[in-house]
Amino acid sequence: MEVRAEQITKDYFRKHGDGNVFTAVDACDFLLPAGLLTVVRGKSGSGKSTLLNMLSGNLTPTAGHVFYDDADLYSMKDDELSRFRNNNIGYIPQGRSAVWSLTVLENVMLPLMLYGARDEKRAVELLERFNISDLKDEKISRLSGGELRRLSIARALIKDPEVVFADEPTGDLDDVNTGIVFEELRGIARSGAAVLVVTHEEDAAAYADRMLNMEGGVISAEDGTTASQ
């Protein structure tokens, strides 16, 4: 599945300050191809998380369209969009998003449980892949920041999504687990998924098939070409 954005932009309207409008993402075309690990690197406040959230269906653009193959994401009704995202998109958030009333294993299975399914075997396999299978029956309050991050990655992959979005996926991880996560994301791309990582970390370049930069809401390739190339 290919993700294509056409002239998407995000403006925020403000009552105070020098101007009434703050543009977080300037109007741009963007292509996220299947089979590649695309990395967008930029400093905090550059607009990269805003871009990711518009592409993933979490944030409605001020203008423009986002297509998954031929499906216009933001023309869908709310319930249709929710099911589409659950079935096709794996989303790794920047912050901690676990449900504290559930165990680690239940948290990983949550995208399945929302629609009445379970797959303990698949969930345990993912926990093993990220070295936290021994915590499967623990409550969330007993996990470290790095363990919570690995849980969120496992949860994002539980349905073998065709598109994966990762917002600073290695922010709480040491070098060993950072390598494990990036190798996993690269492997998912090799299997045919479209994968987008936004990060400020330099290490991401070693794993990327395609590197883009973002600054001041403007995105460009490292060679200066546009992100739609």
Short mmCIF file of the C-alpha atoms (twelve columns), coordinates in Angstrom:
data_MODEL
# 
_entry.id   MODEL 
# 
loop_
_atom_site.group_PDB 
_atom_site.id 
_atom_site.type_symbol 
_atom_site.label_atom_id 
_atom_site.label_alt_id 
_atom_site.label_comp_id 
_atom_site.label_asym_id 
_atom_site.label_seq_id 
_atom_site.Cartn_x 
_atom_site.Cartn_y 
_atom_site.Cartn_z 
_atom_site.pdbx_PDB_model_num 
ATOM 1   C CA . MET A 1   0.000   0.000   0.000  1 
ATOM 2   C CA . GLU A 2   1.317   3.416   -1.007 1 
ATOM 3   C CA . VAL A 3   0.569   6.612   0.925  1 
ATOM 4   C CA . ARG A 4   0.363   9.818   -1.082 1 
ATOM 5   C CA . ALA A 5   -0.292  13.329  0.207  1 
ATOM 6   C CA . GLU A 6   -1.267  16.151  -2.102 1 
ATOM 7   C CA . GLN A 7   -0.638  19.724  -0.940 1 
ATOM 8   C CA . ILE A 8   -1.272  18.977  2.718  1 
ATOM 9   C CA . THR A 9   -0.714  21.758  5.189  1 
ATOM 10  C CA . LYS A 10  -1.465  22.390  8.850  1 
ATOM 11  C CA . ASP A 11  -2.192  25.842  10.230 1 
ATOM 12  C CA . TYR A 12  -3.008  26.770  13.799 1 
ATOM 13  C CA . PHE A 13  -4.973  29.935  14.468 1 
ATOM 14  C CA . ARG A 14  -3.898  32.028  17.455 1 
ATOM 15  C CA . LYS A 15  -5.523  34.892  19.291 1 
ATOM 16  C CA . HIS A 16  -2.267  36.330  20.590 1 
ATOM 17  C CA . GLY A 17  1.246   36.918  19.288 1 
ATOM 18  C CA . ASP A 18  2.723   38.508  16.186 1 
ATOM 19  C CA . GLY A 19  0.452   36.735  13.714 1 
ATOM 20  C CA . ASN A 20  -2.948  35.075  13.665 1 
ATOM 21  C CA . VAL A 21  -1.715  31.936  11.916 1 
ATOM 22  C CA . PHE A 22  1.129   29.549  12.726 1 
ATOM 23  C CA . THR A 23  1.967   27.137  9.923  1 
ATOM 24  C CA . ALA A 24  3.275   23.875  11.394 1 
ATOM 25  C CA . VAL A 25  3.566   22.132  8.006  1 
ATOM 26  C CA . ASP A 26  3.888   24.116  4.788  1 
ATOM 27  C CA . ALA A 27  1.872   22.917  1.795  1 
ATOM 28  C CA . CYS A 28  3.668   19.912  0.343  1 
ATOM 29  C CA . ASP A 29  3.301   16.780  -1.716 1 
ATOM 30  C CA . PHE A 30  4.583   13.643  -0.028 1 
ATOM 31  C CA . LEU A 31  4.997   10.052  -1.155 1 
ATOM 32  C CA . LEU A 32  5.489   7.144   1.256  1 
ATOM 33  C CA . PRO A 33  6.256   4.127   -0.930 1 
ATOM 34  C CA . ALA A 34  5.737   0.506   0.039  1 
ATOM 35  C CA . GLY A 35  8.858   -1.559  0.654  1 
ATOM 36  C CA . LEU A 36  11.043  1.269   1.976  1 
ATOM 37  C CA . LEU A 37  11.985  2.612   5.399  1 
ATOM 38  C CA . THR A 38  11.626  6.382   5.100  1 
ATOM 39  C CA . VAL A 39  13.122  8.559   7.839  1 
ATOM 40  C CA . VAL A 40  12.254  12.219  8.370  1 
ATOM 41  C CA . ARG A 41  14.815  13.873  10.606 1 
ATOM 42  C CA . GLY A 42  14.415  17.271  12.213 1 
ATOM 43  C CA . LYS A 43  14.717  19.191  15.456 1 
ATOM 44  C CA . SER A 44  11.921  19.513  17.976 1 
ATOM 45  C CA . GLY A 45  9.280   21.868  16.604 1 
ATOM 46  C CA . SER A 46  10.222  21.298  12.964 1 
ATOM 47  C CA . GLY A 47  6.764   19.913  12.099 1 
ATOM 48  C CA . LYS A 48  7.731   16.273  11.616 1 
ATOM 49  C CA . SER A 49  5.275   14.874  14.197 1 
ATOM 50  C CA . THR A 50  2.490   17.014  12.749 1 
ATOM 51  C CA . LEU A 51  3.263   15.617  9.302  1 
ATOM 52  C CA . LEU A 52  3.228   12.039  10.626 1 
ATOM 53  C CA . ASN A 53  -0.098  12.550  12.388 1 
ATOM 54  C CA . MET A 54  -1.730  13.955  9.260  1 
ATOM 55  C CA . LEU A 55  -0.470  11.038  7.183  1 
ATOM 56  C CA . SER A 56  -1.643  8.473   9.742  1 
ATOM 57  C CA . GLY A 57  -5.206  9.744   10.105 1 
ATOM 58  C CA . ASN A 58  -4.754  11.254  13.558 1 
ATOM 59  C CA . LEU A 59  -4.839  14.927  12.572 1 
ATOM 60  C CA . THR A 60  -7.023  16.484  9.890  1 
ATOM 61  C CA . PRO A 61  -5.006  18.721  7.536  1 
ATOM 62  C CA . THR A 62  -6.009  22.338  7.134  1 
ATOM 63  C CA . ALA A 63  -5.885  21.734  3.379  1 
ATOM 64  C CA . GLY A 64  -4.938  18.959  0.997  1 
ATOM 65  C CA . HIS A 65  -5.634  15.244  0.701  1 
ATOM 66  C CA . VAL A 66  -4.059  12.003  1.931  1 
ATOM 67  C CA . PHE A 67  -4.545  8.885   -0.186 1 
ATOM 68  C CA . TYR A 68  -3.891  5.228   0.664  1 
ATOM 69  C CA . ASP A 69  -3.650  3.827   -2.834 1 
ATOM 70  C CA . ASP A 70  -6.907  5.320   -4.207 1 
ATOM 71  C CA . ALA A 71  -8.718  5.768   -0.869 1 
ATOM 72  C CA . ASP A 72  -9.035  9.375   0.314  1 
ATOM 73  C CA . LEU A 73  -8.369  9.085   4.048  1 
ATOM 74  C CA . TYR A 74  -10.154 12.192  5.267  1 
ATOM 75  C CA . SER A 75  -13.244 11.677  3.126  1 
ATOM 76  C CA . MET A 76  -14.089 8.656   5.305  1 
ATOM 77  C CA . LYS A 77  -16.665 8.802   8.093  1 
ATOM 78  C CA . ASP A 78  -15.302 8.539   11.641 1 
ATOM 79  C CA . ASP A 79  -16.197 4.884   12.167 1 
ATOM 80  C CA . GLU A 80  -14.910 3.959   8.707  1 
ATOM 81  C CA . LEU A 81  -11.643 5.797   9.349  1 
ATOM 82  C CA . SER A 82  -11.204 4.105   12.745 1 
ATOM 83  C CA . ARG A 83  -11.635 0.644   11.280 1 
ATOM 84  C CA . PHE A 84  -9.405  1.452   8.314  1 
ATOM 85  C CA . ARG A 85  -6.635  2.622   10.638 1 
ATOM 86  C CA . ASN A 86  -7.025  -0.425  12.876 1 
ATOM 87  C CA . ASN A 87  -6.831  -2.806  9.918  1 
ATOM 88  C CA . ASN A 88  -4.055  -1.152  7.919  1 
ATOM 89  C CA . ILE A 89  -1.926  1.152   10.078 1 
ATOM 90  C CA . GLY A 90  0.540   0.452   12.854 1 
ATOM 91  C CA . TYR A 91  1.135   3.591   14.936 1 
ATOM 92  C CA . ILE A 92  3.982   3.990   17.428 1 
ATOM 93  C CA . PRO A 93  3.378   7.179   19.445 1 
ATOM 94  C CA . GLN A 94  6.035   9.399   20.925 1 
ATOM 95  C CA . GLY A 95  4.617   9.331   24.437 1 
ATOM 96  C CA . ARG A 96  3.428   6.537   26.682 1 
ATOM 97  C CA . SER A 97  0.029   5.252   25.635 1 
ATOM 98  C CA . ALA A 98  -0.469  1.956   27.443 1 
ATOM 99  C CA . VAL A 99  -3.765  1.175   29.219 1 
ATOM 100 C CA . TRP A 100 -2.839  0.845   32.875 1 
ATOM 101 C CA . SER A 101 -5.725  -1.443  33.804 1 
ATOM 102 C CA . LEU A 102 -4.489  -4.107  31.352 1 
ATOM 103 C CA . THR A 103 -1.501  -6.437  31.491 1 
ATOM 104 C CA . VAL A 104 1.396   -6.132  29.075 1 
ATOM 105 C CA . LEU A 105 0.033   -9.003  26.981 1 
ATOM 106 C CA . GLU A 106 -3.459  -7.494  26.891 1 
ATOM 107 C CA . ASN A 107 -2.047  -4.136  25.843 1 
ATOM 108 C CA . VAL A 108 -0.260  -5.718  22.899 1 
ATOM 109 C CA . MET A 109 -3.483  -7.474  21.850 1 
ATOM 110 C CA . LEU A 110 -5.590  -4.323  22.247 1 
ATOM 111 C CA . PRO A 111 -5.952  -3.544  18.486 1 
ATOM 112 C CA . LEU A 112 -7.385  -7.045  18.078 1 
ATOM 113 C CA . MET A 113 -9.575  -6.899  21.179 1 
ATOM 114 C CA . LEU A 114 -11.246 -3.675  20.026 1 
ATOM 115 C CA . TYR A 115 -13.069 -5.724  17.399 1 
ATOM 116 C CA . GLY A 116 -13.536 -8.914  19.403 1 
ATOM 117 C CA . ALA A 117 -10.428 -10.898 18.403 1 
ATOM 118 C CA . ARG A 118 -7.419  -12.319 20.257 1 
ATOM 119 C CA . ASP A 119 -4.082  -13.806 19.201 1 
ATOM 120 C CA . GLU A 120 -1.958  -14.635 22.225 1 
ATOM 121 C CA . LYS A 121 0.597   -16.546 20.212 1 
ATOM 122 C CA . ARG A 122 1.322   -13.606 17.924 1 
ATOM 123 C CA . ALA A 123 1.464   -11.202 20.892 1 
ATOM 124 C CA . VAL A 124 3.960   -13.388 22.767 1 
ATOM 125 C CA . GLU A 125 6.115   -13.680 19.641 1 
ATOM 126 C CA . LEU A 126 6.325   -9.889  19.441 1 
ATOM 127 C CA . LEU A 127 7.116   -9.567  23.141 1 
ATOM 128 C CA . GLU A 128 9.924   -12.097 22.685 1 
ATOM 129 C CA . ARG A 129 11.252  -10.170 19.687 1 
ATOM 130 C CA . PHE A 130 11.568  -7.048  21.846 1 
ATOM 131 C CA . ASN A 131 12.932  -8.865  24.914 1 
ATOM 132 C CA . ILE A 132 9.968   -8.263  27.225 1 
ATOM 133 C CA . SER A 133 8.149   -11.617 27.086 1 
ATOM 134 C CA . ASP A 134 8.945   -12.236 30.766 1 
ATOM 135 C CA . LEU A 135 6.752   -9.209  31.567 1 
ATOM 136 C CA . LYS A 136 3.635   -10.396 29.719 1 
ATOM 137 C CA . ASP A 137 1.528   -10.783 32.873 1 
ATOM 138 C CA . GLU A 138 2.786   -7.622  34.596 1 
ATOM 139 C CA . LYS A 139 0.753   -4.482  35.122 1 
ATOM 140 C CA . ILE A 140 1.911   -1.353  33.315 1 
ATOM 141 C CA . SER A 141 2.900   0.408   36.544 1 
ATOM 142 C CA . ARG A 142 5.806   -2.023  36.953 1 
ATOM 143 C CA . LEU A 143 7.446   -1.237  33.593 1 
ATOM 144 C CA . SER A 144 10.312  1.132   32.886 1 
ATOM 145 C CA . GLY A 145 10.139  3.822   30.209 1 
ATOM 146 C CA . GLY A 146 12.115  1.700   27.777 1 
ATOM 147 C CA . GLU A 147 9.909   -1.330  28.394 1 
ATOM 148 C CA . LEU A 148 6.799   0.765   27.786 1 
ATOM 149 C CA . ARG A 149 8.249   1.970   24.505 1 
ATOM 150 C CA . ARG A 150 8.947   -1.589  23.349 1 
ATOM 151 C CA . LEU A 151 5.403   -2.582  24.369 1 
ATOM 152 C CA . SER A 152 3.946   0.185   22.187 1 
ATOM 153 C CA . ILE A 153 6.018   -1.008  19.233 1 
ATOM 154 C CA . ALA A 154 4.845   -4.598  19.688 1 
ATOM 155 C CA . ARG A 155 1.228   -3.407  19.880 1 
ATOM 156 C CA . ALA A 156 1.620   -1.408  16.648 1 
ATOM 157 C CA . LEU A 157 2.769   -4.535  14.816 1 
ATOM 158 C CA . ILE A 158 0.207   -7.029  16.146 1 
ATOM 159 C CA . LYS A 159 -1.915  -6.970  12.955 1 
ATOM 160 C CA . ASP A 160 0.992   -7.010  10.473 1 
ATOM 161 C CA . PRO A 161 0.031   -3.560  9.161  1 
ATOM 162 C CA . GLU A 162 0.682   -2.476  5.593  1 
ATOM 163 C CA . VAL A 163 1.758   0.980   6.788  1 
ATOM 164 C CA . VAL A 164 3.757   1.763   9.944  1 
ATOM 165 C CA . PHE A 165 4.290   5.196   11.494 1 
ATOM 166 C CA . ALA A 166 6.815   5.672   14.293 1 
ATOM 167 C CA . ASP A 167 7.253   8.949   16.196 1 
ATOM 168 C CA . GLU A 168 10.646  8.967   17.945 1 
ATOM 169 C CA . PRO A 169 10.428  5.169   18.467 1 
ATOM 170 C CA . THR A 170 13.816  4.834   20.197 1 
ATOM 171 C CA . GLY A 171 13.716  7.874   22.474 1 
ATOM 172 C CA . ASP A 172 13.816  5.840   25.734 1 
ATOM 173 C CA . LEU A 173 16.027  2.994   24.519 1 
ATOM 174 C CA . ASP A 174 19.680  2.063   24.929 1 
ATOM 175 C CA . ASP A 175 21.939  1.336   21.958 1 
ATOM 176 C CA . VAL A 176 21.183  -2.405  21.884 1 
ATOM 177 C CA . ASN A 177 17.410  -2.003  21.878 1 
ATOM 178 C CA . THR A 178 17.618  0.951   19.477 1 
ATOM 179 C CA . GLY A 179 19.317  -1.384  17.021 1 
ATOM 180 C CA . ILE A 180 16.684  -4.075  17.567 1 
ATOM 181 C CA . VAL A 181 13.853  -1.625  16.872 1 
ATOM 182 C CA . PHE A 182 15.387  -0.163  13.718 1 
ATOM 183 C CA . GLU A 183 16.274  -3.609  12.383 1 
ATOM 184 C CA . GLU A 184 12.672  -4.678  12.975 1 
ATOM 185 C CA . LEU A 185 11.288  -1.620  11.193 1 
ATOM 186 C CA . ARG A 186 13.649  -2.161  8.289  1 
ATOM 187 C CA . GLY A 187 12.585  -5.810  8.116  1 
ATOM 188 C CA . ILE A 188 8.921   -4.791  8.019  1 
ATOM 189 C CA . ALA A 189 9.687   -2.485  5.099  1 
ATOM 190 C CA . ARG A 190 11.559  -5.285  3.328  1 
ATOM 191 C CA . SER A 191 8.451   -7.426  3.641  1 
ATOM 192 C CA . GLY A 192 6.512   -4.858  1.624  1 
ATOM 193 C CA . ALA A 193 5.124   -2.368  4.148  1 
ATOM 194 C CA . ALA A 194 5.440   1.396   3.878  1 
ATOM 195 C CA . VAL A 195 7.332   2.580   6.986  1 
ATOM 196 C CA . LEU A 196 7.840   6.169   8.162  1 
ATOM 197 C CA . VAL A 197 9.988   7.118   11.147 1 
ATOM 198 C CA . VAL A 198 10.281  10.690  12.386 1 
ATOM 199 C CA . THR A 199 13.181  11.347  14.709 1 
ATOM 200 C CA . HIS A 200 15.952  13.732  15.700 1 
ATOM 201 C CA . GLU A 201 18.459  10.901  16.185 1 
ATOM 202 C CA . GLU A 202 21.462  10.677  13.875 1 
ATOM 203 C CA . ASP A 203 21.633  6.860   14.203 1 
ATOM 204 C CA . ALA A 204 18.480  6.455   12.115 1 
ATOM 205 C CA . ALA A 205 20.377  7.240   8.910  1 
ATOM 206 C CA . ALA A 206 22.230  3.922   9.115  1 
ATOM 207 C CA . TYR A 207 18.945  2.017   8.704  1 
ATOM 208 C CA . ALA A 208 17.035  4.273   6.295  1 
ATOM 209 C CA . ASP A 209 16.343  3.509   2.653  1 
ATOM 210 C CA . ARG A 210 15.331  7.129   2.188  1 
ATOM 211 C CA . MET A 211 16.322  10.160  4.275  1 
ATOM 212 C CA . LEU A 212 14.368  13.405  4.393  1 
ATOM 213 C CA . ASN A 213 14.930  16.561  6.404  1 
ATOM 214 C CA . MET A 214 12.374  18.865  7.972  1 
ATOM 215 C CA . GLU A 215 12.865  22.400  9.209  1 
ATOM 216 C CA . GLY A 216 10.334  25.130  9.861  1 
ATOM 217 C CA . GLY A 217 7.481   23.054  8.473  1 
ATOM 218 C CA . VAL A 218 9.268   22.472  5.162  1 
ATOM 219 C CA . ILE A 219 10.344  18.980  4.108  1 
ATOM 220 C CA . SER A 220 13.059  18.112  1.603  1 
ATOM 221 C CA . ALA A 221 15.319  15.234  0.615  1 
ATOM 222 C CA . GLU A 222 18.957  15.383  1.632  1 
ATOM 223 C CA . ASP A 223 19.924  16.116  -1.965 1 
ATOM 224 C CA . GLY A 224 17.488  19.031  -2.077 1 
ATOM 225 C CA . THR A 225 14.767  17.327  -4.135 1 
ATOM 226 C CA . THR A 226 11.171  17.311  -2.976 1 
ATOM 227 C CA . ALA A 227 9.682   14.626  -0.713 1 
ATOM 228 C CA . SER A 228 7.349   13.474  -3.486 1 
ATOM 229 C CA . GLN A 229 10.220  12.138  -5.613 1 
# 
